[in-house]
Amino acid sequence: MNFVKDHPKLRLYVIAIVRKLGLDGVARSVYTRLKFRVHNPAMYLNRFIPKDASDLSPRARQIYVDLKTAIELRQKEKR
C-alpha cells in the first residue's frame, strides 16, 4: 500500500489498466480489504482469538491450564 502511495504515476497507470479490463469492482474490493488489514490489524486478528477458554480445542485447553498452573507456581515461589 505504501509503495503505491509513494509512486503516484504507477498508481494512475494501474488504475487505467484496471478500468480498461473492467475490473473496477474487484480492485475496489481488494483495496478495501487490504486497507482494513493495514490500518486495523488488531481488529482483523480479534476475529481469530478465542474469548474464553471454553472456545479452545481440548489440547489447547490443556496447554492453557498447564501454563496457568506453572505461572501460579512460579509466582508463589517468588514470594
Secondary structure by P-SEA (a helix, b strand, c coil): caaaaacaaaaaaaaaaaaaacaaaaaaaaaaaaaaaaaccccccccccccccccccaaaaaaaaaaaaaaaaaaaaac
